[in-house]
């Protein structure tokens, strides 16, 4: 299974399993409210930012305290402002201001839960590489975002153009996604599927 590759054949038939050369070719809130430290209520949860800046202004450099805060929040997105302040050795007001600045600058894009996909019913995971028609990245990206189980999409350099991470209930569903859903995207020239046997989340130790 580790070397299994699924093919996208423009005629609609699966390939022979040796290649996909078919058409010629990422954590919850904290107590307190966003209004400022004086509005903070113990136990109240910050909601995830609705939107983030798109990089109109140059990014401000991060110092060591900012990076410590990011590591803590990646490990425990539900950590309170008070807890973060104590662990990075700054005042609660300072920690609160820094977190809000990181949100406003788009460094923190939101808060979410880390999911054990297998226990959540996703028994099959795979990285899928795609070769696509030149200059079709934006079109392909919008279509990949609608795929069930897609969790990460990246435009990359090298032998292929796009790297896609998906989680599906089983291998049959994964096969259908690759051979049917991806094949239906006209700009996708070929794919290669790499099954994930085990994965490790590196954002689990704030000392890392």
Backbone as CSV, one residue per row, in Angstrom:
resi,resn,N_x,N_y,N_z,CA_x,CA_y,CA_z,C_x,C_y,C_z
1,UNK,0.818,-1.208,0.000,0.000,0.000,0.000,0.852,1.258,0.000
2,UNK,2.107,1.171,0.600,2.910,2.375,0.711,3.282,2.918,-0.639
3,UNK,3.455,2.045,-1.599,3.872,2.486,-2.916,2.705,2.598,-3.880
4,UNK,1.481,2.439,-3.361,0.324,2.483,-4.255,0.188,3.863,-4.865
5,UNK,-0.050,3.914,-6.158,-0.278,5.167,-6.854,-1.549,5.023,-7.655
6,UNK,-2.353,6.076,-7.668,-3.610,6.027,-8.394,-3.507,6.921,-9.620
7,UNK,-4.033,6.458,-10.733,-3.884,7.197,-11.978,-5.151,7.937,-12.336
8,UNK,-4.968,9.080,-12.965,-6.083,9.821,-13.547,-5.957,9.686,-15.057
9,UNK,-6.868,8.965,-15.671,-6.854,8.720,-17.104,-7.932,9.567,-17.730
10,UNK,-7.571,10.423,-18.684,-8.559,11.335,-19.276,-9.651,10.576,-20.005
11,UNK,-9.441,9.278,-20.291,-10.502,8.505,-20.927,-11.523,8.043,-19.913
12,UNK,-11.211,8.198,-18.614,-12.155,7.835,-17.567,-11.846,6.515,-16.921
13,UNK,-10.806,5.775,-17.367,-10.488,4.473,-16.792,-9.296,4.603,-15.869
14,UNK,-9.291,3.878,-14.705,-8.143,3.915,-13.804,-6.905,3.395,-14.509
15,UNK,-5.736,3.880,-14.046,-4.479,3.422,-14.618,-4.083,2.081,-14.053
16,UNK,-2.851,1.669,-14.320,-2.422,0.327,-13.920,-1.824,0.313,-12.530
17,UNK,-1.878,1.451,-11.806,-1.400,1.473,-10.431,0.079,1.755,-10.312
18,UNK,0.762,2.022,-11.416,2.185,2.286,-11.326,2.496,3.757,-11.438
19,UNK,1.599,4.538,-11.970,1.834,5.972,-12.106,0.531,6.661,-12.399
20,UNK,0.516,7.966,-12.132,-0.670,8.753,-12.428,-0.427,9.654,-13.630
21,UNK,0.550,9.328,-14.442,0.810,10.133,-15.631,-0.304,9.877,-16.612
22,UNK,-1.327,10.735,-16.600,-2.524,10.396,-17.342,-2.752,11.257,-18.547
23,UNK,-2.492,12.530,-18.435,-2.905,13.402,-19.539,-1.709,14.020,-20.222
24,UNK,-0.571,13.384,-20.112,0.618,13.932,-20.754,1.316,14.918,-19.873
25,UNK,1.214,14.941,-19.197,1.920,15.888,-18.406,3.060,15.327,-17.495
26,UNK,-2.688,23.629,9.554,-2.339,23.771,9.163,-4.226,23.929,11.527
27,UNK,-6.785,26.578,17.109,-6.951,25.986,18.515,-7.887,26.919,19.334
28,UNK,-8.891,26.659,20.033,-10.012,27.404,20.708,-9.590,28.747,21.223
29,UNK,-10.398,29.441,21.938,-10.120,30.790,22.378,-9.504,30.861,23.743
30,UNK,-9.347,32.112,24.258,-8.786,32.353,25.566,-9.753,33.210,26.331
31,UNK,-9.646,33.140,27.693,-10.585,33.946,28.418,-10.285,35.408,28.198
32,UNK,-11.316,36.233,28.149,-11.160,37.641,27.866,-11.872,37.989,26.593
33,UNK,-12.119,39.297,26.375,-12.797,39.745,25.163,-11.839,40.566,24.340
34,UNK,-12.097,40.678,23.061,-11.173,41.370,22.168,-11.134,42.867,22.413
35,UNK,-12.040,43.401,23.220,-12.090,44.831,23.438,-10.900,45.381,24.175
36,UNK,-10.165,44.554,24.933,-8.998,45.027,25.654,-8.923,44.341,26.998
37,UNK,-7.802,44.484,27.702,-7.618,43.794,28.963,-8.671,44.153,29.999
38,UNK,-9.132,45.423,30.003,-10.080,45.825,31.011,-11.429,45.135,30.832
39,UNK,-11.683,44.582,29.640,-12.959,43.921,29.390,-12.880,42.426,29.669
40,UNK,-11.723,41.976,30.137,-11.515,40.548,30.297,-12.350,39.985,31.436
41,UNK,-13.018,38.876,31.192,-13.820,38.192,32.195,-13.300,36.776,32.323
42,UNK,-12.859,36.366,33.531,-12.338,34.999,33.676,-13.338,33.971,33.177
43,UNK,-12.845,33.033,32.380,-13.701,31.977,31.882,-14.366,32.297,30.559
44,UNK,-14.400,33.559,30.169,-15.003,33.910,28.882,-14.053,33.504,27.772
45,UNK,-14.594,33.065,26.654,-13.768,32.541,25.572,-13.719,33.522,24.421
46,UNK,-12.523,33.782,23.931,-12.368,34.639,22.758,-12.850,33.890,21.534
47,UNK,-13.607,34.531,20.710,-14.020,33.903,19.461,-12.908,34.052,18.445
48,UNK,-12.837,33.120,17.524,-11.827,33.179,16.476,-12.086,34.391,15.605
49,UNK,-11.038,35.037,15.118,-11.223,36.203,14.259,-11.995,35.845,13.008
50,UNK,-12.924,36.703,12.642,-13.738,36.448,11.461,-12.912,36.550,10.207
51,UNK,-12.035,37.524,10.135,-11.175,37.684,8.966,-9.809,38.150,9.404
52,UNK,-8.847,38.043,8.547,-7.504,38.474,8.883,-6.975,39.368,7.779
53,UNK,-5.997,40.224,8.105,-5.433,41.099,7.078,-4.839,40.297,5.946
54,UNK,-4.819,40.859,4.774,-4.326,40.144,3.595,-2.905,40.540,3.237
55,UNK,-2.192,41.170,4.176,-0.797,41.500,3.928,-0.600,42.813,3.216
56,UNK,-1.518,43.762,3.393,-1.367,45.069,2.760,-0.159,45.778,3.334
57,UNK,0.038,45.690,4.658,1.175,46.311,5.311,2.274,45.281,5.524
58,UNK,3.539,45.715,5.535,4.630,44.771,5.791,4.472,44.137,7.165
59,UNK,4.834,42.869,7.266,4.719,42.166,8.542,5.718,42.728,9.541
60,UNK,5.261,42.921,10.778,6.154,43.380,11.828,6.973,42.207,12.339
61,UNK,8.247,42.439,12.655,9.076,41.332,13.136,8.592,40.832,14.493
62,UNK,8.750,39.532,14.738,8.369,38.932,16.003,9.588,38.815,16.907
63,UNK,9.392,39.108,18.192,10.488,38.920,19.128,10.325,37.569,19.829
64,UNK,11.217,37.299,20.776,11.218,35.993,21.443,9.926,35.742,22.206
65,UNK,9.362,36.795,22.808,8.116,36.629,23.562,6.966,36.299,22.617
66,UNK,6.900,36.975,21.479,5.867,36.669,20.489,5.948,35.195,20.072
67,UNK,7.151,34.723,19.835,7.317,33.337,19.386,6.946,32.354,20.496
68,UNK,7.250,32.706,21.742,6.838,31.850,22.855,5.315,31.791,22.948
69,UNK,4.660,32.930,22.752,3.195,32.968,22.782,2.621,32.088,21.680
70,UNK,3.186,32.166,20.487,2.699,31.346,19.374,2.859,29.857,19.680
71,UNK,3.993,29.473,20.247,4.204,28.059,20.584,3.185,27.589,21.617
72,UNK,2.927,28.430,22.610,1.958,28.065,23.637,0.563,27.892,23.050
73,UNK,0.159,28.817,22.192,-1.189,28.759,21.623,-1.324,27.631,20.615
74,UNK,-0.238,27.275,19.939,-0.294,26.120,19.049,-0.461,24.832,19.841
75,UNK,0.099,24.813,21.044,-0.025,23.641,21.900,-1.384,23.592,22.577
76,UNK,-1.847,24.739,23.052,-3.130,24.812,23.763,-3.832,26.105,23.396
77,UNK,-4.683,26.037,22.397,-5.391,27.218,21.928,-6.425,27.721,22.917
78,UNK,-6.740,26.926,23.947,-7.710,27.335,24.947,-7.040,27.967,26.164
79,UNK,-5.734,28.136,26.111,-5.017,28.727,27.245,-5.551,30.122,27.526
80,UNK,-5.703,30.465,28.787,-6.192,31.793,29.155,-5.099,32.829,28.966
81,UNK,-5.504,34.077,28.845,-4.534,35.166,28.743,-3.653,35.169,29.987
82,UNK,-4.268,34.947,31.139,-3.508,34.928,32.384,-2.440,33.836,32.351
83,UNK,-2.834,32.647,31.879,-1.890,31.542,31.818,-0.750,31.839,30.856
84,UNK,-1.079,32.395,29.696,-0.047,32.745,28.721,0.912,33.770,29.310
85,UNK,0.367,34.789,29.968,1.195,35.841,30.559,2.166,35.271,31.586
86,UNK,1.663,34.381,32.425,2.513,33.792,33.460,3.624,32.938,32.851
87,UNK,3.306,32.220,31.794,4.280,31.285,31.222,5.336,31.970,30.371
88,UNK,5.030,33.171,29.846,6.046,33.902,29.071,6.627,35.058,29.878
89,UNK,6.159,35.194,31.151,6.727,36.161,32.089,6.510,37.614,31.657
90,UNK,5.281,37.928,31.285,4.896,39.321,31.021,3.578,39.583,31.741
91,UNK,3.165,40.856,31.793,1.894,41.176,32.415,0.742,40.671,31.562
92,UNK,-0.425,40.531,32.179,-1.586,40.072,31.437,-1.955,41.077,30.340
93,UNK,-1.852,42.374,30.653,-2.162,43.402,29.650,-1.205,43.302,28.466
94,UNK,0.074,43.051,28.754,1.072,42.915,27.685,0.757,41.696,26.827
95,UNK,0.461,40.563,27.481,0.133,39.349,26.732,-1.099,39.567,25.872
96,UNK,-2.101,40.236,26.440,-3.343,40.477,25.709,-3.081,41.344,24.474
97,UNK,-2.294,42.399,24.646,-1.982,43.289,23.530,-1.198,42.564,22.446
98,UNK,-0.267,41.713,22.857,0.532,40.973,21.884,-0.330,39.989,21.092
99,UNK,-1.231,39.293,21.780,-2.095,38.336,21.093,-2.996,39.059,20.093
100,UNK,-3.566,40.190,20.510,-4.413,40.957,19.592,-3.621,41.459,18.393
101,UNK,-2.366,41.877,18.630,-1.536,42.345,17.513,-1.237,41.206,16.555
102,UNK,-0.960,40.014,17.099,-0.697,38.856,16.243,-1.920,38.496,15.406
103,UNK,-3.102,38.675,15.984,-4.337,38.445,15.219,-4.507,39.517,14.157
104,UNK,-4.340,40.776,14.555,-4.529,41.893,13.618,-3.547,41.834,12.461
105,UNK,-2.318,41.380,12.737,-1.289,41.298,11.692,-1.455,40.063,10.813
106,UNK,-2.400,39.183,11.169,-2.606,37.985,10.368,-1.648,36.867,10.674
107,UNK,-0.828,37.011,11.735,0.068,35.927,12.127,-0.758,34.767,12.682
108,UNK,-1.697,35.094,13.580,-2.661,34.101,14.059,-3.889,34.220,13.170
109,UNK,-4.175,33.183,12.420,-5.287,33.222,11.463,-6.588,32.709,12.059
110,UNK,-6.531,32.124,13.240,-7.734,31.612,13.869,-7.366,30.581,14.908
111,UNK,-8.373,30.087,15.598,-8.173,29.077,16.628,-8.971,27.838,16.247
112,UNK,-8.341,26.668,16.378,-9.029,25.444,16.001,-8.533,24.287,16.845
113,UNK,-9.220,23.155,16.744,-8.839,21.956,17.488,-7.949,21.070,16.635
114,UNK,-6.959,20.437,17.258,-6.179,19.410,16.572,-6.972,18.116,16.654
115,UNK,-7.187,17.492,15.523,-8.079,16.343,15.454,-7.296,15.064,15.209
116,UNK,-7.619,14.027,15.953,-7.128,12.689,15.638,-8.067,12.148,14.564
117,UNK,-7.639,12.179,13.323,-8.523,11.861,12.208,-8.997,10.417,12.227
118,UNK,-8.158,9.514,12.691,-8.570,8.112,12.735,-9.706,7.920,13.730
119,UNK,-9.591,8.537,14.914,-10.644,8.413,15.913,-11.889,9.195,15.505
120,UNK,-11.722,10.157,14.617,-12.869,10.925,14.133,-13.557,10.237,12.953
121,UNK,-13.124,9.022,12.625,-13.783,8.276,11.563,-13.129,8.382,10.211
122,UNK,-11.934,8.991,10.166,-11.207,9.096,8.903,-10.072,8.082,8.922
123,UNK,-10.354,6.894,8.417,-9.390,5.811,8.475,-8.323,5.848,7.402
124,UNK,-8.478,6.708,6.395,-7.500,6.787,5.298,-7.082,8.237,5.093
125,UNK,-5.783,8.461,5.061,-5.233,9.791,4.796,-4.202,9.678,3.688
126,UNK,-4.062,10.734,2.902,-3.097,10.677,1.801,-2.661,12.081,1.401
127,UNK,-1.417,12.163,0.992,-0.933,13.349,0.283,-1.068,13.042,-1.205
128,UNK,-1.646,13.960,-1.947,-1.836,13.772,-3.382,-1.111,14.893,-4.110
129,UNK,-0.230,14.522,-5.012,0.448,15.524,-5.833,-0.288,15.649,-7.163
130,UNK,-0.354,16.868,-7.667,-1.071,17.121,-8.914,-0.201,17.933,-9.870
131,UNK,-0.269,17.564,-11.140,0.230,18.424,-12.202,-0.985,19.092,-12.837
132,UNK,-0.889,20.398,-13.020,-2.041,21.135,-13.526,-1.664,21.978,-14.731
133,UNK,-2.675,22.420,-15.433,-2.480,23.294,-16.590,-1.813,24.585,-16.131
134,UNK,-0.890,25.080,-16.926,-0.175,26.301,-16.570,-1.144,27.458,-16.327
135,UNK,-0.863,28.234,-15.271,-1.638,29.424,-14.907,-3.078,29.105,-14.476
136,UNK,-3.322,27.859,-14.035,-4.674,27.505,-13.611,-4.786,27.336,-12.093
137,UNK,-3.750,27.752,-11.352,-3.696,27.508,-9.914,-4.922,28.031,-9.178
138,UNK,-5.328,29.249,-9.425,-6.453,29.821,-8.678,-7.745,29.060,-8.958
139,UNK,-7.931,28.686,-10.202,-9.127,27.919,-10.553,-9.110,26.553,-9.884
140,UNK,-7.971,25.883,-9.937,-7.859,24.563,-9.328,-8.021,24.650,-7.817
141,UNK,-7.404,25.656,-7.211,-7.492,25.803,-5.756,-8.939,25.908,-5.297
142,UNK,-9.746,26.693,-5.980,-11.145,26.854,-5.580,-11.910,25.541,-5.684
143,UNK,-11.577,24.725,-6.669,-12.260,23.439,-6.811,-11.765,22.416,-5.786
144,UNK,-10.474,22.453,-5.467,-9.943,21.535,-4.462,-10.512,21.839,-3.083
145,UNK,-10.801,23.106,-2.812,-11.347,23.493,-1.509,-12.716,22.870,-1.259
146,UNK,-13.407,22.447,-2.314,-14.733,21.851,-2.150,-14.679,20.339,-1.949
147,UNK,-13.495,19.740,-2.067,-13.377,18.290,-1.934,-13.616,17.867,-0.483
148,UNK,-14.440,16.860,-0.248,-14.649,16.382,1.118,-13.363,15.789,1.691
149,UNK,-12.998,16.236,2.874,-11.807,15.708,3.519,-10.524,16.431,3.193
150,UNK,-10.555,17.410,2.295,-9.340,18.165,1.972,-9.011,19.093,3.140
151,UNK,-7.779,19.023,3.640,-7.399,19.840,4.793,-6.218,20.762,4.525
152,UNK,-5.473,20.527,3.466,-4.324,21.401,3.175,-4.057,21.378,1.685
153,UNK,-3.839,22.565,1.124,-3.552,22.708,-0.300,-2.364,23.654,-0.445
154,UNK,-1.381,23.273,-1.241,-0.209,24.126,-1.426,0.245,24.105,-2.875
155,UNK,0.609,25.273,-3.381,1.255,25.401,-4.685,2.752,25.290,-4.442
156,UNK,3.410,24.350,-5.125,4.811,24.064,-4.838,5.638,24.049,-6.122
157,UNK,6.939,24.021,-5.952,7.847,23.890,-7.094,8.321,22.448,-7.174
158,UNK,8.911,22.093,-8.303,9.454,20.747,-8.447,8.787,19.959,-9.555
159,UNK,8.692,18.650,-9.356,8.175,17.750,-10.389,6.658,17.801,-10.514
160,UNK,5.978,18.398,-9.533,4.528,18.555,-9.604,4.181,19.967,-9.148
161,UNK,2.921,20.334,-9.275,2.521,21.720,-9.042,1.776,21.952,-7.733
162,UNK,0.977,20.979,-7.322,0.111,21.156,-6.159,0.258,19.964,-5.228
163,UNK,0.266,20.247,-3.922,0.267,19.200,-2.902,-1.029,19.317,-2.111
164,UNK,-1.772,18.219,-2.051,-3.085,18.192,-1.402,-3.085,17.122,-0.316
165,UNK,-3.563,17.477,0.890,-3.708,16.512,1.977,-5.195,16.257,2.198
166,UNK,-5.573,14.979,2.198,-6.985,14.632,2.391,-7.119,13.555,3.460
167,UNK,-8.275,13.569,4.147,-8.626,12.539,5.117,-9.998,12.003,4.723
168,UNK,-10.110,10.692,4.551,-11.374,10.094,4.132,-11.715,8.913,5.042
169,UNK,-12.969,8.479,5.052,-13.359,7.368,5.933,-12.626,6.063,5.649
170,UNK,-12.327,5.785,4.380,-11.682,4.517,4.038,-11.007,4.634,2.677
171,UNK,-10.310,3.565,2.279,-9.578,3.587,1.014,-10.506,3.655,-0.195
172,UNK,-11.680,3.058,-0.091,-12.626,3.121,-1.201,-13.035,4.568,-1.466
173,UNK,-13.320,5.297,-0.397,-13.698,6.702,-0.551,-12.544,7.514,-1.110
174,UNK,-11.332,7.196,-0.652,-10.142,7.881,-1.160,-9.971,7.621,-2.652
175,UNK,-10.164,6.378,-3.054,-10.034,6.027,-4.476,-11.049,6.798,-5.320
176,UNK,-12.285,6.865,-4.837,-13.310,7.597,-5.575,-12.969,9.082,-5.669
177,UNK,-12.434,9.627,-4.588,-12.071,11.048,-4.600,-10.997,11.310,-5.652
178,UNK,-9.991,10.422,-5.705,-8.885,10.636,-6.641,-9.309,10.369,-8.078
179,UNK,-9.967,9.239,-8.311,-10.243,8.816,-9.678,-11.504,9.440,-10.264
180,UNK,-12.372,9.968,-9.397,-13.610,10.552,-9.907,-13.657,12.063,-9.712
181,UNK,-13.492,12.498,-8.466,-13.609,13.928,-8.200,-12.463,14.719,-8.823
182,UNK,-11.232,14.249,-8.625,-10.098,14.980,-9.193,-10.083,14.885,-10.713
183,UNK,-10.480,13.742,-11.249,-10.509,13.567,-12.701,-11.501,14.525,-13.354
184,UNK,-12.507,14.930,-12.595,-13.523,15.820,-13.150,-13.039,17.263,-13.275
185,UNK,-11.883,17.571,-12.730,-11.337,18.926,-12.835,-10.526,19.018,-14.118
186,UNK,-10.978,19.776,-15.101,-10.312,19.788,-16.413,-8.849,20.215,-16.356
187,UNK,-8.502,21.081,-15.408,-7.136,21.612,-15.343,-6.143,20.640,-14.703
188,UNK,-6.627,19.552,-14.128,-5.733,18.560,-13.515,-5.247,17.601,-14.592
189,UNK,-3.935,17.573,-14.804,-3.350,16.723,-15.838,-3.026,15.325,-15.320
190,UNK,-2.483,15.227,-14.116,-2.142,13.926,-13.553,-1.997,14.046,-12.043
191,UNK,-2.073,12.904,-11.373,-1.931,12.874,-9.918,-1.069,11.713,-9.488
192,UNK,-0.589,11.787,-8.286,0.106,10.671,-7.645,-0.309,10.675,-6.187
193,UNK,-0.691,9.509,-5.668,-1.243,9.412,-4.319,-0.270,8.703,-3.386
194,UNK,0.025,9.346,-2.250,0.925,8.799,-1.245,0.118,8.559,0.029
195,UNK,-0.116,7.289,0.365,-0.894,6.963,1.555,-0.112,7.299,2.820
196,UNK,-0.803,7.827,3.818,-0.194,8.156,5.111,-0.471,7.000,6.073
197,UNK,0.577,6.376,6.582,0.413,5.286,7.542,0.396,5.796,8.976
198,UNK,1.156,6.853,9.238,1.225,7.402,10.591,1.698,8.839,10.487
199,UNK,1.174,9.698,11.368,1.619,11.084,11.359,1.806,11.573,12.787
200,UNK,2.688,12.555,12.962,2.995,13.109,14.270,2.830,14.617,14.230
201,UNK,2.051,15.147,15.161,1.867,16.590,15.271,3.038,17.155,16.057
202,UNK,3.824,18.018,15.431,5.003,18.566,16.097,4.670,19.719,17.030
203,UNK,3.439,20.253,16.959,3.067,21.376,17.812,2.401,20.885,19.091
204,UNK,3.103,20.012,19.814,2.531,19.463,21.050,3.351,19.799,22.277
205,UNK,4.559,20.321,22.086,5.430,20.633,23.213,5.863,22.082,23.129
206,UNK,5.436,22.947,24.083,5.776,24.358,24.014,7.255,24.611,24.117
207,UNK,8.030,23.609,24.514,9.484,23.777,24.612,10.171,23.433,23.298
208,UNK,9.355,22.936,22.294,9.935,22.484,21.039,10.372,23.627,20.163
